Amino acid sequence: MNKAQTGRDANEEPRSDGLWPFYERLLRRRPGDVLRGIFVAFALGLGFLGVHYASVGARVFEDSSWFLAFVIAIAAICIYYATDTLRSLCHDIVTRAGARTGRIYMDSVSGILSDRRLFFSGLLFGGVNCVFGSVFGLPYRDAIAQSTVLFGYFVAGFVCGLAVLGVYAILVAIKEVAQDDDYSFDFAAPDGCGGTAYVGDALLVFGSVTLLVGVFISIYILETEWLGGHEWWRVKLQYVWVAFPYLLSLIAFLAPAWPLHKALEEYKVREESAMKRQIGEVRAQIQDKTNDAARQKELRELMLFQQTLRLQLYKMRTWPFDLDTQMKYCAVAGANVAGSWATVSKWLRGHPFT
């Protein structure tokens, strides 16, 4: 891993996770340096607000411009939080999986989240966001105001582009870990899902922050007075752009878990077959009348022990989510959707499906 990937100087103490993207290095931020992360996030939002204020004045507080600045700041904070969570997930996988699987995971994450790819993803989504805003009809007729609001769309899209690439990195990396034969599950793990609940906890964070930002973005889109008209195709395009963050949240929560789900299913089938064979062998020995009483007692205790293990295996879930994680995501999703429903309902009344 080179300096461009890790962002470390040659004489700097190496970090076990090796994950330090450019926005973490901004202002020499370190993991856990919450205040600097918040400072950078609000600097982005206020930076756009200041530039836009210079072109439209007090209108930034009369339309949705101030809310766009807020969305930018919240999205950046969520990026920092998700990166810290990803770093913790990396550390957990490297610790639990061993050197070989840990190296595979870290190579995948660090390769995908290189500075070059992060910049490309940010630029791509920033540009796409500007295109969608232009298609919807920019909420200003003055050229300078249009330029500054497009700057805001670009910054918001750029930050969200980092998140999209992060979701992809998690999906690819966890898939490689799940397919690695050296990574072992444990049906007796107290989490009830083969010792993978820590992955589900991280996916809960990724899905929740994506959903939170998605709700704010959808509110901005629905509350903005676009000047592009209400043609059916333009309205349908707004449907798509409003729904995209919600879909991305589900992908961030469920898609990386799918490879682990398949691996856990295969593990459960293998263990079930092995236990069934072992129990059959013990049962056959119990039926052998030539065994003395002590041997029969030993075999029956062994049978009871194997049946207990089989019951544990039967109860093991094949998704890396314990019940607490599932309930938390449902609660987060319900709260966010309910919070934006009034806005959605208002917009739908003005833009029926025609």
N, C-alpha and C positions, 0 to 999 in steps of 0.2 A: 504494500500500500504506500503510495507516494505522498509527498507533502501536499499536493493539490487535492488529494482525496481526504486527508486527515486534517489539513490545516495546521499541522504542528511544525515547529522548528526542529532542526536536527538535535539540538541540545535540550529540548523540552521533554519532560518526563512523559513517557508513552501512557496512554489511557487504555484500560482493558477493553473498552467497547469500540474505540476507534471511530466514533461517530461525532463529527463536529463540523456541520455544514456552514456555509458562508454567513448565514444570518445568525448563527451562534457566535461566530467570530467577530461580528459587528460590535464595535465598542469594547472588544476584548471580553465579551460576555463569557461566563463560565457556567457549567451546569449548576442549577440551584440559585443562580444570581437572578432572583425574581424581579427585583427593582429595575435592573437594566433592561430586562426583556419587556417590562411594562412601559418603560421610558421609550424604547424604540417603537413599540406598537402605537403609542399615542402620538409620537412624533410623526409617524406616517399619516395618521388621521388628521392631526392638526396642520401638518404641512399642506395636505390637499385643501383643507378648509381655508387656510390663509391665502393660498394661491387663488382659490375660487372666490373668496371674499373680495380680493383685489379687482376682480372683473365684474361681479354682480352686486357687491355691497351687502346691505342688510337682507337681501333676498335669500341668502343662505339659511336664514332662520325662519323664513316664511314658506319655503318649499322643502323638499326632502334632502337638500344638500348636507345639512348638519347630520342627518341620519346616515348618509353615505360615509361621512367621516367616522362616525361611530362604528359602522360596519367594518371599515378598514382596520380600525384599532382592535376591535374584538377578534377579527379574523387573525391578525398578527399575534395577539396574545394566545389564541388557540393553537397556532402553529408552534409557538415556543413550548406550550404545555404538552402538545402531542409529541414533540421531539424529545422532551424529557421522559415521557412515557415509553417512547420507542427505545430510548437509551437503556431504561430499566429492563425492558423486555429483552433487549440484546444481551444484557448482563445475565439475566435469568436463564436464557437459552444456552449461552456459552457455559454457564456453571453447571447446568443440569445435563447438557448433551455431551459434554466432553470436547476435547480439542478438535477432533476431525469435523464433527457436525457443527460445532461452534464456528470453526473457520469457514465452512461452507456458508453458513448464515451471514456472517459478517462480511464476507467477500461479496455476497449478493446485495446486501443492504448498502454497503459503502460504494459499490460499483454503480448501482442505480441512482443513489443520492449523491453523485459527484456534483461538484459545483457547475460543471458544464451542462449536465442534464437538468439540474434544478433551474438554472437560468433559462434554458430552452423551454422547459415546461411553463415557467412563469411568463416568459415573453409570449408563448403561444396562447395561453389562456387570457393574458392581458389583452392581446390583439383581438381574440374572439369576443371578449366581453365588450370591447369598443365597437366591434362590428354589430353585435346584437343591439347595443344601445343606439347606434345610428339607424338600424333597421326599424326599431321601435319608434324612432322619431325623437331626437334629442329635445329635452324640455326647455331649450333656449333657442332664440332665433339669432341672437348676436353671435358673430363668429368667435370673438374672444371668449365669451361665456361657454360656447360649445367646446372650445379647445380645452378650457380648464376642467369642465365636467368630464370630458373624455380622459383627461389625465387621471381623474378620480376612478373612472371605470377601469383604466389600465392598472392602477395600483391595486385595486380590489381583485381584479382578475389575476394579476401576478401572484398575489399572496395565495389565492385559492389554487392556482396552478401548482404551487409548492405542495399543497395538501394532496392534490390528485396524484402527483408523482409519489408521494409518501405512501398513499394507499396501495399503489401498484407495487412499490418496493416490498411492503409487508406481505402482499399476496404472493409474490414470487418467492420470497425468502422462506416463508412458512411452508410453502409447497415443497421446496427442496428439503427442508428439515423433516417434513412428514414422510417423504419418500426415501429418507436415508435409513438404511437397515441398522445402523449403529445406534439410532435413537430408540430407546426402550420406554414403553409405557408400564404403568403399574395399576392393575385393576383394584388393588387393595388400598390405593391412595385415599386419604380421608376426604379429598374434594369430590369423590364420586364420579370423576370423569378421566380416569387414567393418569392423573397427575398433570393435567393440562389446563387447569382452571386459571392459572396465572396468565396464560395466553388470552383466555376469554376476558379476564379483567382488563387487559390492555386494549382488546378490541372494543370493549365497552367505552373506554375513553375516546378512542378514535371515532367510533360511530356517534357518540354523544356530541363531541365538539363539532363534528361535521354537520350534524343536524342543527345545532345551535346557530352556526353561521348561516346555514341554509335557510332557516326560518327568517333571520334578519334580512338576508338577500331577497327572499320572496316578498317580505313586507315592503322593502324599498321599491321593488318592481311594481307591486300592486298599488302603492300609494303615489307613485310619480305620475305627473300629468304629461304623458308622452304626446308629442305633436305629430306623430306619423299617421294618424287616422286609425280607424277601427275595421279595416278590411279583414275578412275571415282568416286569411293566411297569416296576417300580422298578429291577430289574437291567438291563433293556434300556436304560433311561435313563442308567444309569451307563456302559454301553458307549458310548453316544453322547457323553457328556461327557468320557470318557477319550480317545476317538478324535478329538475336535474339534481339540485343539492339533496333533496330527500332521497332520491334514488342512490346518490353517492353515499349517503349515510348508511343505507342498508347494505351496500356493497362493502363499505369499510368494516361493518360489524359482522357480516355473514360470509362474504367471499373468502377471506383468509382462513376462516374456520372450516371450510369445505374440505380441503386436503387433509386436515387433521381428523375430520369426521370419517372420511373414507379409511384413513390409516387405523383409526380406533375400531372401526367396524371389522377390518381385516384381522386386527390383533385379537378382538373378542372372539371371532370365529376360530382362529387358531388355538387360542387358549381353551375354548369350549370343547373342541375336538380332542385336545390333549387330555383334558380333565375327564371327558367321557370315556376315553380309552383307559385311563388309570383307574377310574371307578369300576369299570367293567372287569379289569384284572383283579382288583381287590374283592369284588363280589364273587368272582369265580373261586378265589382262594377261600372265602368264607364258606362256600358251599362244599368245599373239600372236607369230608368227615374225618380224614386222617389227622387233621390238626388237633393238637391238644387244647385244653381250655385256655391256657395262657396265650397261646398263639391266636386263638379265636378272639379273645378280648383285645389283643393288640390290633388285629385286623379290623374289628368293629370300630375301635377308636380312630384308626386311620381312615375308615370309611366316613365317619362323622366329620373328621377334619376336612377331608376332600369335598364333602357336600357343603360344608360351611364356606370353603373357598369358592365353590361353584355358585353359591348364592351371592357372594360378593361380586363375582364376575357378572352375574345376571343383572345386578342392580347398577352396574357401571354404565353411565351415559356415554354415548358415542359422539357427543358434541363437547367442545371445550368450554362449556358454560355451566356453572352450577346454578341452582335455582335463584340464588340471590342476585347473580349477574343478570339473569333473564328478567327478573322483576324490576331491577334498576333501569334497564334499557327501555322496558315498556313504560315505566314511570316517566323517564326523560322524554321519550317520544310523545307520550300522551300530553305532558305539560306543554311541550313546544308546539304541537299541532293545535291544542286547544287555545294557546296564546295567540296564534295567528289566524284562527278560524274566522274571527270577526272581520278581519281584513280580507280574507279570501271570499267570504260570503258577500261582502260589499262589492268586491270586484266582479264576482260572477253575476250579480244582479245587473251590473252595467255592461257586461260582456257575455251574453248568453251563448250557448253552443249552437251556432247557426252556420 
